């Protein structure tokens, strides 16, 4: 008999409400009786077996790295250098963006060449979330990070990353960022312009309000930067 004739003559018995109730009861009984090995939400394996089969989870990897970082910090500069060098390979092998973000945050606490390379390399990570974290940690490193953040601000394709770079320029706390932020004031995106205003306010200690044109004029005039704040600025800073 052809296949289509077979299906045509096959009798399908409908599932009755009582049968559905029986199936539901069987599932509940199996899950509460320790027979959940076949269910997706409970393998019945111990943590050690799960690690052997699937590897460490993202949270476990982050926790382990955090502990190693603390131990390296307590052990001294030689241990910090060794740990941060190993962290580079860990970063290259890590597939989870969330863990890579944590690696950058851990590296930010170390003043070693390897840690600096990790923070800089994060600005070129394929995941925008990691690049945003890299902007944050670079902002913590002061004047030396300004060229890196400037390049990210001008070239990154993701607006969220560019905004984070502009904010990080303000967090450097260095007036060398003023020239870069003046470029951001000319960005066609108003969000970038106003983020630049906030960062200029942060690095300059001045407050010209939210008038982008006023900040453009101020940033373009080196002599204006040396003048004392006006009464209006002083009032805005107070309130």
C-alpha positions as CSV (number, residue, x, y, z in Angstrom):
1,X,0.0,0.0,0.0
2,X,1.4,3.4,-0.9
3,X,2.5,5.7,1.9
4,X,-0.4,8.2,1.4
5,X,-2.9,5.3,1.4
6,X,-1.4,4.0,4.6
7,X,-1.9,7.4,6.3
8,X,-5.4,7.7,4.8
9,X,-6.5,4.4,6.3
10,X,-4.7,4.8,9.7
11,X,-7.1,5.4,12.6
12,X,-5.8,8.0,15.2
13,X,-7.3,7.6,18.6
14,X,-7.8,11.0,20.2
15,X,-6.3,11.7,23.7
16,X,-9.0,12.0,26.2
17,X,-8.9,14.5,29.1
18,X,-8.4,11.7,31.6
19,X,-5.4,10.5,29.6
20,X,-3.9,14.0,29.6
21,X,-4.3,14.1,33.4
22,X,-2.6,10.8,33.7
23,X,0.4,12.0,31.6
24,X,0.7,15.1,33.7
25,X,0.6,13.1,36.9
26,X,3.3,10.8,35.6
27,X,5.6,13.8,34.8
28,X,5.2,15.2,38.2
29,X,5.7,11.9,39.9
30,X,8.9,11.3,37.9
31,X,10.4,14.7,38.7
32,X,9.6,14.4,42.5
33,X,10.8,10.8,42.7
34,X,14.3,11.4,41.5
35,X,13.7,10.1,38.0
36,X,14.4,13.4,36.3
37,X,17.4,12.2,34.4
38,X,15.4,12.3,31.1
39,X,14.0,15.7,31.8
40,X,15.8,18.9,30.5
41,X,15.6,20.7,33.9
42,X,17.3,18.0,36.0
43,X,20.1,15.7,35.0
44,X,20.6,14.2,38.5
45,X,24.4,14.7,38.0
46,X,26.7,16.0,40.8
47,X,28.4,19.4,40.2
48,X,31.7,17.6,39.6
49,X,30.2,15.4,36.9
50,X,28.5,18.4,35.3
51,X,31.9,20.3,35.2
52,X,33.6,17.2,33.7
53,X,30.9,17.0,31.0
54,X,30.1,20.6,30.2
55,X,33.0,22.6,31.7
56,X,32.7,25.5,34.1
57,X,29.8,28.0,33.8
58,X,30.4,31.6,33.1
59,X,29.8,32.5,36.7
60,X,32.2,29.9,37.9
61,X,34.9,31.1,35.5
62,X,34.4,34.7,36.7
63,X,34.6,33.7,40.3
64,X,37.8,31.7,39.8
65,X,39.5,34.6,37.9
66,X,38.4,37.1,40.6
67,X,39.9,34.8,43.3
68,X,43.1,34.4,41.3
69,X,43.4,38.1,40.8
70,X,43.0,38.8,44.6
71,X,45.7,36.2,45.4
72,X,48.1,37.7,42.8
73,X,47.5,41.2,44.3
74,X,48.3,40.0,47.7
75,X,51.4,38.1,46.5
76,X,53.2,41.1,45.0
77,X,54.4,42.5,41.7
78,X,55.9,39.3,40.4
79,X,52.7,37.4,40.8
80,X,50.7,40.3,39.3
81,X,52.9,40.2,36.2
82,X,52.5,36.5,35.9
83,X,48.8,36.5,36.4
84,X,48.1,39.4,34.0
85,X,50.2,37.6,31.3
86,X,48.1,34.5,31.7
87,X,45.0,36.6,31.6
88,X,45.8,37.5,28.0
89,X,45.5,33.8,26.9
90,X,42.4,33.4,29.0
91,X,40.8,36.4,27.2
92,X,41.7,35.0,23.7
93,X,40.2,31.6,24.5
94,X,37.0,32.9,26.2
95,X,33.9,32.7,24.1
96,X,31.4,34.4,26.4
97,X,31.3,38.2,26.1
98,X,30.2,38.5,29.7
99,X,33.3,36.8,31.0
100,X,35.5,38.8,28.6
101,X,33.9,42.0,30.2
102,X,34.9,40.7,33.6
103,X,38.4,39.9,32.4
104,X,38.7,43.6,31.4
105,X,37.5,44.8,34.7
106,X,39.9,42.5,36.5
107,X,42.8,43.7,34.3
108,X,42.0,47.3,35.1
109,X,43.2,46.7,38.7
110,X,46.7,45.8,37.5
111,X,49.4,48.2,36.4
112,X,51.3,45.9,34.1
113,X,52.1,45.8,30.4
114,X,49.9,42.8,29.9
115,X,47.0,44.4,31.7
116,X,47.4,47.5,29.6
117,X,47.4,45.4,26.4
118,X,44.2,43.6,27.6
119,X,42.4,47.0,28.1
120,X,43.5,48.3,24.8
121,X,42.7,45.1,22.9
122,X,39.2,45.2,24.4
123,X,38.4,48.2,22.3
124,X,38.7,46.0,19.2
125,X,36.6,43.1,20.6
126,X,33.9,41.9,18.1
127,X,31.2,42.3,20.8
128,X,30.0,45.9,21.5
129,X,29.3,45.0,25.1
130,X,33.0,44.2,25.6
131,X,34.1,47.3,23.7
132,X,31.9,49.5,26.0
133,X,33.5,47.9,29.1
134,X,36.9,48.5,27.5
135,X,36.0,52.2,27.2
136,X,35.1,52.2,30.9
137,X,38.4,50.7,32.0
138,X,40.4,52.9,29.7
139,X,38.8,55.9,31.2
140,X,40.2,54.8,34.6
141,X,43.7,54.8,33.2
142,X,43.9,58.6,32.7
143,X,45.8,60.6,30.1
144,X,47.5,57.6,28.3
145,X,44.1,56.3,27.3
146,X,42.9,59.5,25.5
147,X,44.3,58.6,22.0
148,X,42.7,55.1,22.3
149,X,39.3,56.5,23.3
150,X,39.5,59.2,20.6
151,X,40.0,56.5,17.9
152,X,37.1,54.5,19.3
153,X,34.9,57.6,19.4
154,X,35.6,58.4,15.8
155,X,35.6,55.0,14.2
156,X,33.4,52.5,16.1
157,X,30.2,51.6,14.2
158,X,28.1,51.2,17.3
159,X,26.6,54.4,18.7
160,X,26.5,53.0,22.2
161,X,30.2,52.3,22.1
162,X,31.0,55.8,20.8
163,X,28.9,57.3,23.5
164,X,30.7,55.3,26.1
165,X,34.0,56.4,24.7
166,X,33.0,60.1,25.0
167,X,31.9,59.5,28.6
168,X,35.2,57.8,29.4
169,X,37.1,60.7,28.0
170,X,35.5,62.8,30.7
171,X,36.3,60.2,33.3
172,X,40.1,60.5,32.5
173,X,39.9,63.8,34.4
174,X,42.6,65.2,32.1
175,X,42.2,68.5,30.2
176,X,44.1,66.8,27.3
177,X,40.8,65.3,26.4
178,X,39.3,68.8,25.6
179,X,40.6,68.8,22.1
180,X,39.1,65.4,21.4
181,X,35.8,66.3,23.0
182,X,35.7,69.5,20.8
183,X,35.6,67.1,17.8
184,X,32.7,65.3,19.4
185,X,30.8,68.6,19.6
186,X,30.7,68.5,15.8
187,X,29.2,65.0,15.6
188,X,26.0,64.9,13.6
189,X,24.3,62.9,16.4
190,X,22.9,65.2,19.1
191,X,23.4,62.4,21.7
192,X,27.1,62.5,21.1
193,X,27.2,66.3,21.3
194,X,25.4,66.4,24.6
195,X,27.5,63.6,26.0
196,X,30.6,65.6,25.0
197,X,29.1,68.6,26.9
198,X,28.9,66.5,30.0
199,X,32.5,65.2,29.6
200,X,33.8,68.7,28.9
201,X,32.1,69.9,32.1
202,X,33.8,67.1,33.9
203,X,37.4,67.6,32.7
204,X,37.3,71.4,32.7
205,X,35.6,72.2,35.9
206,X,33.5,74.8,34.0
207,X,29.7,74.9,33.5
208,X,28.4,76.7,30.4
209,X,25.1,75.0,30.6
210,X,23.8,72.7,27.8
211,X,24.3,75.2,25.0
212,X,26.5,73.2,22.5
213,X,27.4,76.4,20.6
214,X,28.7,78.0,23.9
215,X,30.9,75.0,24.5
216,X,32.2,75.0,20.9
217,X,33.2,78.6,21.2
218,X,34.9,78.0,24.5
219,X,36.8,74.9,23.3
220,X,38.0,76.7,20.1
221,X,39.4,79.6,22.2
222,X,42.5,78.7,24.3
223,X,42.4,82.0,26.0
224,X,38.8,81.5,27.1
225,X,39.9,78.3,29.0
226,X,42.1,80.4,31.3
227,X,39.4,82.9,32.3
228,X,37.7,82.7,35.6
229,X,34.2,81.2,35.7
230,X,31.4,83.7,35.3
231,X,28.8,84.4,37.9
232,X,26.3,82.3,35.9
233,X,28.7,79.4,35.9
234,X,29.2,79.6,39.6
235,X,25.5,79.6,40.3
236,X,25.0,76.6,38.0
237,X,27.8,74.7,39.8
238,X,26.2,75.5,43.2
239,X,22.7,74.4,42.1
